[in-house]
Each structure stands twice: as structure tokens, then as C-alpha cells.
């Protein structure tokens, strides 16, 4: 049943990776047995509404996952998945808040330093994130057993659960965090190259072709940042997320194709009156772009495979 599989997939995203498939299969088998017992009692096939009521009696996916996780000392076992989710949303608020502050600071500078602003955002987010982690952990520790999971998710609805794709495969939080930080630093570095004619005693000159692509690069970087945030705080695949992620990768492939054919991309001069200079060889530039194309293309193929897997699973349940 599609509703049972959706429920199991939502449980799996809160489970440890090495146990996810085994527990998911066990849970799905147990739910099928419950549905069969319900059908025998009713004397007919259970309707979707009746299956949904059965799932509600089993508990929210976070609550079910909590029963399979090892006990933690500071946070009660029943509240651990909720605690992890609250931490993620608090960290998201911290990242956005520091991002807004960084942007406002750049706008108020007569000569904006984008890379410095990106590094300041990263440092500020880490500092505020550690403080938030301590406060949230303390709050859950003090709540202890006085706060039950059903107090928070007492009116959840199984039919409103997200349609998790790729059989509940969890997106790596580490990979999403690295992608987020990398995009912020790349955006800061790229934008520092253009308004600033020199720094550290060096003068950097970029080609007019790269300068013309800057608005497009900034736009795709912004989309990549939003997608990285979404994957970081909602670490599971859905059809919509796969489509958007694939579209962003296609945009990157288009821009990387344009970047591949640029000439005299970067020149660095230093010393008195530009006494010394270094120009990036086109072969080095093209090699770097090819590496980026291969990585982006591989990610696109993985997304297409996940989407195909999801469509096949949906047809199986509908059949």
C-alpha cells in the first residue's frame, strides 16, 4: 500500500543509516499484518481512511523512530527525533539571521568586501549555533519526561506526510553543509574580484566574458544556496526536490559550458607598476571547468536515477 510505504519512508529518515533498511522492512511487514487483521475484522478491504487511523494509533514517524534509537543521557528517548528537528530549525534561523546581517553590513560599506562578509557570516553562524545548541539541549533536558511527543504532534495526519522519494534515502547533512559553506565562499570570492582592483599588494584582472556572466553565476549560486539549506534541514528526497535540484544542475552545466570557452580568464599583477604578473593558462582553467562539469553531471544522473526509482515504486503500488 502506498500510504504504508510513505509512512515507513518517513520513519526511515529519522533512523541511523546502517539500520534504516532492516528496520524499515520489519516495520512495513508488521503494518501489513495489522492491515490484514483489520480487513479480516471488517470483512472487507480497509479503506485509506481506516488505514490512516491505524497509522495514527501507531504514532507519528518521529515517535516510532525514537523507539529504535539508542538511549541518550541528556534528552529522553521519546523526544530525541523532535529534539534533532528543533535543533535544525533553530540553526536555520541562525543562518538566515546572520545572513541578513551580513548583507546589510555589505550594503552599508562604501567599498564592499564580499569575501570578508562571507567569512564573518560563517564565523557568526558557528558561534550563534553553538550557543543555540546549548540552550535547546538545556530546554529538552529540563523538560525531561514532562513533555510527551503526543503533546507536540497530537493531531498529525498520515495522508499529509511528504512523499519521500528514493525509498527513504537520507541526504547527507555533512554534504549539504559543505555545499552551503562552499557556495557562500565562492559567491564572496567571485564578487570581490570585480569591484576591487587590488588587494594584498596585488591587482587582479578578469576577462570581460567572466564579468558578463557574473549576474548569471550569482543567480545560480543563490538557487544552490537555497537548495543546500532545504537539503540540510529537510534531509530527504521528494519528487519536487529532485526536479528542482536537477534543474539547478542543468543551469550549472549551461554556465560551465560558457565558462569553458573563455580566454584570458584571470591575470594577477604585483610589484611596483605591475612589474610581475601571472596569467592563468587556458588549459588549467579548462581542466578545472571539466572537473566541475563531471561532478555536476554525475549528480544530475543520480537525481534522474532516484526520480525513476520513485516513479517505478509509485506505479507498483498503484498497480
JOKAKA-V907504 format. One record per residue. N is the residue number from 1. RES is the residue in one small letter. PSI is psi in radians with two decimals (* if undefined). NEAR is the number of other ideal C-beta (glycine too) atoms within 8 Angstrom. D_FIRST is the distance of its C-alpha to the first C-alpha in Angstrom with 1 decimal. Layout:
N/RES/PSI/NEAR/D_FIRST
N/RES/PSI/NEAR/D_FIRST
This chain:
1/x/2.38/8/0.0
2/x/-0.68/8/3.8
3/x/-0.67/12/5.6
4/x/-0.77/13/5.4
5/x/-0.68/11/6.4
6/x/-0.72/13/8.7
7/x/-0.83/13/10.1
8/x/-0.73/13/10.8
9/x/-0.64/13/12.3
10/x/-0.54/14/14.5
11/x/-0.72/15/15.6
12/x/-0.52/16/16.6
13/x/-0.21/12/18.9
14/x/0.14/12/21.1
15/x/2.72/13/21.5
16/x/2.53/6/24.4
17/x/-0.66/6/23.8
18/x/-0.20/4/24.9
19/x/-0.06/9/22.4
20/x/-0.88/12/19.4
21/x/-0.75/7/17.5
22/x/-0.81/7/18.5
23/x/-0.69/12/17.6
24/x/-0.77/15/14.2
25/x/-0.73/8/13.5
26/x/-0.76/8/15.1
27/x/-0.75/11/13.2
28/x/-0.73/11/9.7
29/x/-0.75/8/11.2
30/x/-0.68/8/12.8
31/x/-0.66/14/10.0
32/x/-0.72/10/8.4
33/x/-0.72/8/12.0
34/x/-0.68/10/12.4
35/x/-0.68/13/9.7
36/x/-0.73/8/11.5
37/x/-0.69/8/14.7
38/x/-0.72/12/14.0
39/x/-0.69/11/13.3
40/x/-0.68/7/16.5
41/x/-0.71/6/18.4
42/x/-0.38/8/17.6
43/x/0.29/5/18.3
44/x/3.01/5/15.4
45/x/2.32/4/11.7
46/x/2.45/10/10.9
47/x/2.96/6/10.8
48/x/-0.68/7/9.3
49/x/-0.69/6/12.7
50/x/-0.64/10/12.7
51/x/-0.70/15/9.5
52/x/-0.70/12/11.3
53/x/-0.65/8/14.4
54/x/-0.75/13/13.1
55/x/-0.64/12/12.3
56/x/-0.63/10/15.7
57/x/-0.51/6/17.4
58/x/-0.51/8/16.2
59/x/2.79/9/17.9
60/x/2.56/8/17.8
61/x/-0.67/12/16.6
62/x/-0.72/12/20.4
63/x/-0.73/13/21.3
64/x/-0.76/12/18.8
65/x/-0.59/13/20.1
66/x/-0.54/14/23.6
67/x/-0.31/7/23.3
68/x/-0.15/8/23.0
69/x/2.63/13/25.8
70/x/2.62/3/29.4
71/x/2.41/5/31.7
72/x/2.55/9/33.9
73/x/-0.75/3/37.4
74/x/-0.50/6/37.7
75/x/2.36/10/34.4
76/x/2.61/9/32.6
77/x/-0.69/10/29.5
78/x/-0.46/9/27.3
79/x/0.00/13/28.6
80/x/-0.85/12/28.5
81/x/-0.67/12/25.4
82/x/-0.72/11/26.8
83/x/-0.79/12/30.2
84/x/-0.70/9/29.1
85/x/-0.70/9/27.5
86/x/-0.72/10/30.7
87/x/-0.75/11/32.8
88/x/-0.76/10/31.0
89/x/-0.59/9/31.6
90/x/-0.75/10/35.2
91/x/-0.65/11/35.8
92/x/-0.77/11/34.5
93/x/-0.68/8/37.0
94/x/-0.80/12/39.7
95/x/-0.78/12/39.2
96/x/-0.77/8/39.2
97/x/-0.79/9/42.2
98/x/-0.57/12/44.2
99/x/-0.76/9/43.3
100/x/-0.74/8/44.7
101/x/-0.70/10/47.8
102/x/-0.75/13/48.3
103/x/-0.75/9/48.1
104/x/-0.67/8/50.6
105/x/-0.70/10/52.9
106/x/-0.71/11/52.9
107/x/-0.47/7/53.6
108/x/-0.01/5/56.6
109/x/2.34/8/58.1
110/x/-0.62/2/61.0
111/x/1.57/6/59.9
112/x/2.39/9/56.2
113/x/1.64/10/55.2
114/x/-0.71/13/51.5
115/x/-0.72/11/51.1
116/x/-0.69/8/52.8
117/x/-0.69/14/50.6
118/x/-0.75/14/47.5
119/x/-0.67/10/48.8
120/x/-0.69/10/49.7
121/x/-0.75/13/46.2
122/x/-0.82/11/44.8
123/x/-0.75/8/47.3
124/x/-0.66/11/46.8
125/x/-0.70/11/43.1
126/x/-0.78/8/43.3
127/x/-0.85/8/46.0
128/x/-0.57/11/44.2
129/x/-0.69/11/40.9
130/x/-0.71/8/42.5
131/x/-0.72/8/44.0
132/x/-0.70/12/40.7
133/x/-0.77/9/39.0
134/x/-0.75/8/41.8
135/x/-0.76/8/41.6
136/x/-0.75/12/37.8
137/x/-0.73/11/37.9
138/x/-0.73/8/40.8
139/x/-0.79/8/39.1
140/x/-0.59/14/36.1
141/x/-0.75/9/38.5
142/x/-0.60/6/40.5
143/x/-0.68/8/37.6
144/x/-2.35/7/36.5
145/x/-0.08/6/34.7
146/x/-0.37/4/36.0
147/x/2.04/9/33.1
148/x/2.78/7/29.7
149/x/-0.65/13/26.4
150/x/-0.36/8/25.5
151/x/-0.53/6/28.7
152/x/-0.74/8/27.4
153/x/0.80/10/23.8
154/x/-0.39/6/24.0
155/x/0.57/4/22.5
156/x/2.73/8/19.5
157/x/2.08/8/16.6
158/x/-0.63/12/12.9
159/x/-0.20/7/12.4
160/x/0.01/5/15.5
161/x/2.53/11/14.5
162/x/2.56/7/15.4
163/x/1.56/7/13.1
164/x/2.26/14/14.4
165/x/3.04/15/15.2
166/x/0.69/9/16.3
167/x/0.70/9/13.8
168/x/0.29/14/15.4
169/x/2.23/9/18.9
170/x/2.41/10/21.5
171/x/2.32/10/24.5
172/x/2.11/7/27.8
173/x/-0.61/8/29.7
174/x/-0.81/6/32.9
175/x/-0.72/8/32.4
176/x/-0.69/13/31.7
177/x/-0.74/10/34.7
178/x/-0.75/8/36.9
179/x/-0.74/11/35.9
180/x/-0.87/13/36.7
181/x/-0.74/9/40.1
182/x/-0.74/8/41.0
183/x/-0.69/12/40.3
184/x/-0.79/12/42.5
185/x/-0.68/12/45.3
186/x/-0.73/9/45.2
187/x/-0.76/14/45.5
188/x/-0.74/14/48.4
189/x/-0.79/11/50.1
190/x/-0.80/13/49.8
191/x/-0.42/13/51.1
192/x/-0.46/12/54.0
193/x/-0.50/8/55.2
194/x/-0.91/9/56.1
195/x/-0.43/6/57.9
196/x/2.14/10/59.7
197/x/-0.33/4/62.4
198/x/2.67/8/63.0
199/x/2.59/7/62.1
200/x/0.53/4/63.5
201/x/0.09/5/66.6
202/x/2.67/9/64.5
203/x/2.21/9/63.9
204/x/2.25/12/60.7
205/x/2.28/7/60.6
206/x/2.75/10/57.6
207/x/2.71/10/57.5
208/x/-0.52/5/57.3
209/x/-0.73/9/54.3
210/x/-0.66/12/52.3
211/x/-0.69/9/53.7
212/x/-0.49/6/52.4
213/x/-0.12/11/48.9
214/x/-0.81/11/48.8
215/x/-0.69/6/47.2
216/x/-0.73/8/44.4
217/x/-0.76/10/44.0
218/x/-0.69/11/43.9
219/x/-0.79/8/41.3
220/x/-0.61/12/38.9
221/x/-0.72/12/39.7
222/x/-0.74/9/38.8
223/x/-0.69/10/35.4
224/x/-0.65/12/34.8
225/x/-0.80/12/35.9
226/x/-0.72/8/33.4
227/x/-0.69/12/30.5
228/x/-0.69/13/31.7
229/x/-0.77/11/31.7
230/x/-0.76/9/28.2
231/x/-0.53/12/27.0
232/x/-0.68/12/29.2
233/x/-0.23/10/28.0
234/x/1.33/6/24.3
235/x/0.97/11/23.8
236/x/2.70/14/20.4
237/x/2.46/11/19.7
238/x/2.94/10/18.1
239/x/-0.81/9/18.6
240/x/-0.74/6/21.5
241/x/-0.67/13/23.1
242/x/-0.69/14/22.9
243/x/-0.80/9/24.6
244/x/-0.79/9/27.3
245/x/-0.73/11/28.0
246/x/-0.68/12/28.4
247/x/-0.70/8/30.7
248/x/-0.71/12/32.8
249/x/-0.62/13/33.2
250/x/-0.68/9/34.3
251/x/-0.73/10/36.9
252/x/-0.73/12/38.1
253/x/-0.69/12/38.5
254/x/-0.82/8/40.6
255/x/-0.68/12/42.8
256/x/-0.60/12/43.2
257/x/-0.67/9/44.3
258/x/-0.70/9/46.9
259/x/-0.52/10/48.0
260/x/-0.60/10/48.5
261/x/0.15/6/51.4
262/x/2.54/11/53.3
263/x/2.62/7/56.9
264/x/1.02/8/58.8
265/x/-0.79/11/55.8
266/x/2.28/12/57.4
267/x/2.31/11/61.0
268/x/2.26/11/62.2
269/x/2.50/10/65.9
270/x/2.99/10/67.8
271/x/3.02/7/71.4
272/x/2.18/4/74.2
273/x/0.65/4/73.8
274/x/0.70/9/70.9
275/x/-0.61/6/73.0
276/x/2.56/7/69.9
277/x/2.73/8/66.7
278/x/2.28/6/63.6
279/x/2.22/8/61.5
280/x/2.13/9/58.1
281/x/2.46/6/58.3
282/x/-0.58/9/56.0
283/x/-0.71/6/54.7
284/x/-0.78/8/53.4
285/x/-0.83/12/51.8
286/x/-0.60/9/50.1
287/x/-0.73/8/48.9
288/x/-0.71/8/47.3
289/x/-0.69/11/45.6
290/x/-0.74/9/44.3
291/x/-0.72/8/42.8
292/x/-0.67/10/41.0
293/x/-0.77/12/39.8
294/x/-0.77/8/38.4
295/x/-0.75/8/36.6
296/x/-0.73/12/35.2
297/x/-0.68/10/34.2
298/x/-0.74/8/32.4
299/x/-0.65/10/30.4
300/x/-0.75/12/29.6
301/x/-0.67/8/28.5
302/x/-0.72/8/26.1
303/x/-0.72/12/24.6
304/x/-0.67/9/24.2
305/x/-0.75/8/22.5
306/x/-0.72/13/20.0
307/x/-0.77/13/19.3
308/x/-0.71/8/19.0
309/x/-0.71/11/16.5
310/x/-0.76/13/14.4
311/x/-0.72/8/14.8
312/x/-0.71/8/13.9
313/x/-0.68/10/10.6
314/x/-0.75/9/9.8
315/x/-0.61/8/11.2
316/x/-0.78/7/9.3
317/x/-0.63/9/5.8
318/x/-0.55/6/8.2
319/x/*/4/10.0
